[in-house]
Amino acid sequence: MDVVLIGCGWVADYYMAAIADHPSLRVVAAMDTVPAHADRFAAQWKTPVFYDMAGLMAGPAFEMAINLTNPDAHFE
């Protein structure tokens, strides 16, 4: 299943480590509105990143999004 991560903070690193144990899951992209977070994540995990939802939605196809943002940011 192709998935995207929304939020590239430290929690995303734990998810990437856990996802590695599940070969049926493949992270095809990630998104964070803080460019420094997205850029660090991309450099570490070699994953395409986006800086807004419009870019992510126009990016690679995916079947599931995992929202790792702060609960206060979920509405946005």
Protein Blocks (a to p, Z undefined) as FASTA:
>chain_A
ZZddehjbfklmmmmmmmmmmmkbccfbdcdfblklmmmmmmmnopacdfbfklmmmmcc
dfbdcdfbdfklmmZZ
